[in-house]
Amino acid sequence: MSLGDDRESSGGYGGTGHTRIRLPENETDPYAPPRRTSSRSLVTVVGVVVLLIAAIAFANRGGDDSSSDDTPENKPKAAPTAATGTQPVKSGFARDEQGAQSAAANYAVALGSAEMFDKAKRDSILQAIIVPSRVSEFEANLDKAYTPEFNANVGLNKDGSAPEGYTFVSRTTPIGTKVTEASDSQATVEVWCSGLLGLAGEKSTKPVTNSWFTITMQLEWTNDDWKIVSHSQKDGPTPVPGDERASTADEMAKAVEEYGGFTYAR
């Protein structure tokens, strides 16, 4: 079964099997934090945590209104992480280097999504992208990390939901991929990513910030698809920040609501 099928049936992180790139912009104005110390510090849970590393660092930095002037009839209908269009690929990833790169890019997006903060959705994601023999191990390790206390530290309610009046943002954008090792049944792929994480809202003390990191995934061809065996993460490469002004809280919250995430690559 393909990743897309798994997600679609489970209400996973966007409903399709393949990823591409993401849109959102910078932080905020009233809640604008100038810079983020390369705060994706290593909080490793058996080498399984992807954006959790960023989330934990984010929690150490530091809750009411992501107002919108749109009337209900004018409000965009796109869900925060929903993709648009139909699935470009009906089955699993191709059994070649490009297919491995596409899988790795998709999986980086999935592991960095806001759905990872909801246990049911997190387990669904892991069951779709991890080799079957390691799913229970990944689930157990991440359950120990995504605790009610951890959710509270990143500004969420203890059940992982966003406080009323705020929009939670956790998105990963694959910038590029590289295969460093490959065989007929195994591949090691590096995914260079940019990530957004934070709470969009006028009085947010956990504003949306941006970071750059590279994820290395070891994939295995299992059940006619690429699945993750293990992965690791490191900071950068990080470009020099541009001159764009930070967006206001309203602008950021509105962007998250209006722009759905992409869910396919290559």
C-alpha positions as CSV (number, residue, x, y, z in Angstrom):
1,M,0.0,0.0,0.0
2,S,1.3,3.5,-0.8
3,L,2.0,6.2,1.7
4,G,-0.8,8.2,0.0
5,D,-3.3,5.4,0.6
6,D,-2.2,5.1,4.2
7,R,-2.6,8.8,4.9
8,E,-5.9,9.1,3.1
9,S,-7.5,6.3,5.0
10,S,-6.3,7.5,8.3
11,G,-6.8,11.2,8.0
12,G,-3.0,11.6,8.2
13,Y,-1.1,14.7,7.3
14,G,-2.5,15.8,4.0
15,G,-4.1,13.0,2.2
16,T,-1.7,12.2,-0.6
17,G,1.4,10.2,-1.0
18,H,3.9,12.6,-2.5
19,T,5.4,15.9,-1.4
20,R,7.0,18.9,-2.9
21,I,7.6,22.3,-1.3
22,R,5.9,24.6,1.0
23,L,5.0,28.3,1.0
24,P,4.8,30.2,4.4
25,E,6.9,33.2,5.2
26,N,8.4,34.8,8.2
27,E,7.4,35.5,11.8
28,T,5.3,38.4,13.1
29,D,5.1,41.9,14.0
30,P,3.7,42.3,17.5
31,Y,4.9,38.9,18.3
32,A,8.0,39.2,16.2
33,P,11.0,37.6,17.7
34,P,14.1,38.7,15.9
35,R,16.1,35.7,15.6
36,R,16.1,32.1,16.5
37,T,19.3,30.8,18.0
38,S,20.1,27.7,16.0
39,S,17.7,26.1,18.4
40,R,17.2,22.8,16.8
41,S,19.5,21.4,19.4
42,L,19.9,17.7,19.8
43,V,17.1,16.2,21.8
44,T,17.5,12.7,20.4
45,V,15.1,10.0,21.2
46,V,16.9,6.9,19.8
47,G,17.7,8.7,16.6
48,V,14.0,8.9,15.7
49,V,13.1,12.5,16.4
50,V,13.0,14.8,13.3
51,L,11.3,18.1,13.9
52,L,10.8,17.2,17.5
53,I,14.4,18.4,17.9
54,A,13.3,21.8,16.7
55,A,10.1,21.7,18.7
56,I,11.9,21.1,22.0
57,A,14.4,23.9,21.4
58,F,11.4,26.1,20.4
59,A,9.7,25.2,23.7
60,N,12.7,26.5,25.6
61,R,12.2,30.1,24.2
62,G,10.1,31.6,25.9
63,G,-1.2,32.7,24.4
64,D,-5.0,35.0,22.4
65,D,-6.1,36.0,19.1
66,S,-5.3,35.2,15.6
67,S,-8.0,37.5,14.4
68,S,-9.3,37.6,10.9
69,D,-11.4,40.3,9.3
70,D,-12.8,37.7,6.8
71,T,-16.5,37.0,7.1
72,P,-17.5,33.3,7.2
73,E,-18.7,33.5,3.6
74,N,-15.4,35.0,2.4
75,K,-13.1,33.0,4.5
76,P,-10.8,30.6,2.5
77,K,-11.7,27.0,2.8
78,A,-8.3,25.5,2.5
79,A,-7.3,23.4,5.5
80,P,-3.9,24.4,7.1
81,T,-2.1,21.3,5.8
82,A,-4.4,20.1,3.1
83,A,-3.1,19.6,-0.4
84,T,-5.1,20.4,-3.5
85,G,-5.7,18.5,-6.6
86,T,-5.6,14.7,-7.1
87,Q,-2.8,12.3,-6.3
88,P,-0.1,12.5,-9.0
89,V,1.0,9.0,-8.2
90,K,-1.4,6.2,-7.4
91,S,1.0,3.7,-6.1
92,G,4.2,3.7,-4.1
93,F,7.5,5.4,-4.9
94,A,9.6,4.2,-7.8
95,R,12.2,1.6,-7.0
96,D,15.1,3.8,-8.1
97,E,17.2,6.7,-6.8
98,Q,14.6,9.3,-7.7
99,G,11.9,7.3,-6.0
100,A,14.1,7.2,-2.9
101,Q,14.6,10.9,-3.0
102,S,10.9,11.5,-3.4
103,A,10.1,9.2,-0.5
104,A,12.7,11.0,1.8
105,A,11.3,14.4,0.9
106,N,7.7,13.3,1.6
107,Y,8.7,11.7,4.9
108,A,10.6,14.8,6.0
109,V,7.3,16.8,5.5
110,A,5.3,14.2,7.4
111,L,7.6,14.0,10.4
112,G,7.7,17.8,10.6
113,S,4.0,18.3,10.4
114,A,1.6,19.6,13.1
115,E,-0.1,16.2,13.0
116,M,2.8,14.7,14.8
117,F,1.5,16.4,18.0
118,D,-1.7,14.3,17.9
119,K,-1.0,10.7,18.9
120,A,-3.5,9.0,16.6
121,K,-2.3,10.9,13.6
122,R,1.3,10.5,14.6
123,D,0.9,6.7,14.9
124,S,-0.8,6.7,11.5
125,I,2.1,8.6,9.9
126,L,4.7,6.2,11.5
127,Q,2.8,3.1,10.3
128,A,2.8,4.5,6.8
129,I,6.5,5.5,6.5
130,I,8.5,3.3,8.9
131,V,9.7,-0.3,8.1
132,P,7.1,-2.6,9.9
133,S,9.7,-4.2,12.1
134,R,10.5,-0.8,13.8
135,V,7.1,0.9,13.9
136,S,6.4,0.0,17.5
137,E,9.8,1.2,18.6
138,F,9.3,4.5,16.9
139,E,5.8,4.9,18.4
140,A,7.1,4.1,21.9
141,N,10.0,6.5,21.7
142,L,7.9,9.4,20.3
143,D,5.2,8.8,22.9
144,K,7.9,9.5,25.6
145,A,8.8,12.7,23.8
146,Y,5.4,14.2,22.9
147,T,4.1,14.4,26.5
148,P,1.4,16.7,27.8
149,E,4.2,18.7,29.5
150,F,6.1,19.0,26.2
151,N,2.9,20.2,24.4
152,A,2.4,22.8,27.1
153,N,6.1,24.0,26.7
154,V,5.6,24.7,23.0
155,G,2.4,26.7,23.7
156,L,-0.2,24.0,23.0
157,N,-2.8,22.6,25.2
158,K,-1.8,19.4,26.9
159,D,-3.7,17.3,24.4
160,G,-1.7,18.8,21.6
161,S,-4.4,21.2,20.3
162,A,-3.8,24.9,19.8
163,P,-5.3,27.3,22.4
164,E,-8.4,29.1,21.3
165,G,-7.6,32.1,19.1
166,Y,-4.2,30.8,18.0
167,T,-3.0,29.0,14.9
168,F,-0.2,26.3,15.5
169,V,2.3,26.1,12.7
170,S,4.7,23.2,12.2
171,R,5.8,22.7,8.6
172,T,8.8,21.4,6.8
173,T,9.9,22.4,3.3
174,P,12.3,20.1,1.4
175,I,14.8,22.4,-0.5
176,G,16.7,19.6,-2.1
177,T,17.7,16.0,-1.8
178,K,20.9,13.9,-2.4
179,V,21.5,10.2,-2.6
180,T,24.8,9.2,-0.9
181,E,24.4,5.5,-1.1
182,A,22.1,3.3,-3.1
183,S,21.5,-0.3,-4.0
184,D,18.5,-2.3,-5.3
185,S,16.9,-2.5,-1.9
186,Q,18.5,0.2,0.2
187,A,19.3,3.9,-0.1
188,T,20.7,6.7,2.1
189,V,19.2,10.1,1.3
190,E,20.0,13.6,2.6
191,V,17.1,16.1,2.6
192,W,18.0,19.8,3.0
193,C,15.0,21.5,4.7
194,S,13.6,24.7,5.9
195,G,11.1,24.6,8.8
196,L,8.4,26.8,10.4
197,L,7.4,26.3,14.0
198,G,5.3,28.4,16.4
199,L,2.0,29.8,17.5
200,A,0.5,32.6,15.3
201,G,-1.5,35.0,17.3
202,E,-1.4,38.6,18.5
203,K,-0.2,37.9,22.0
204,S,1.8,34.7,21.3
205,T,4.9,34.2,23.3
206,K,5.9,31.4,20.9
207,P,5.9,33.2,17.5
208,V,6.4,31.4,14.3
209,T,10.1,31.1,13.5
210,N,12.2,29.6,10.7
211,S,15.2,27.3,10.8
212,W,17.3,25.3,8.4
213,F,18.5,21.7,8.8
214,T,19.5,18.5,6.9
215,I,17.9,15.1,7.6
216,T,19.7,11.9,6.6
217,M,17.4,8.9,6.1
218,Q,18.2,5.3,5.6
219,L,15.5,3.7,3.5
220,E,14.7,0.1,2.7
221,W,12.6,-1.3,-0.1
222,T,9.8,-3.0,1.8
223,N,6.3,-4.1,0.6
224,D,6.8,-2.4,-2.7
225,D,7.7,0.9,-1.2
226,W,10.6,2.8,0.4
227,K,10.3,2.9,4.2
228,I,12.5,4.5,6.9
229,V,14.9,2.3,8.9
230,S,16.7,5.1,10.7
231,H,17.5,8.8,10.4
232,S,19.5,11.6,11.9
233,Q,19.5,15.4,11.7
234,K,22.0,18.3,11.8
235,D,21.7,22.1,11.5
236,G,22.1,24.0,8.2
237,P,23.2,24.8,5.6
238,T,21.6,28.2,6.6
239,P,21.4,31.1,4.2
240,V,21.9,34.7,5.2
241,P,18.6,36.2,6.2
242,G,17.0,38.6,3.7
243,D,15.7,42.1,4.2
244,E,12.0,41.2,4.3
245,R,10.0,42.5,7.3
246,A,8.5,40.0,9.6
247,S,4.8,39.5,9.0
248,T,2.2,40.5,11.6
249,A,0.4,37.9,13.7
250,D,-2.7,38.3,11.6
251,E,-0.8,37.9,8.3
252,M,0.9,34.7,9.5
253,A,-2.3,33.1,10.9
254,K,-4.2,34.0,7.7
255,A,-1.4,32.5,5.5
256,V,-1.5,29.2,7.4
257,E,-5.2,29.0,7.0
258,E,-5.3,30.0,3.3
259,Y,-2.2,28.1,1.9
260,G,-2.5,24.4,2.0
261,G,0.7,22.3,2.1
262,F,2.0,20.4,-0.9
263,T,2.2,16.6,-0.5
264,Y,4.2,15.3,-3.4
265,A,7.7,15.7,-4.8
266,R,9.5,15.0,-8.1
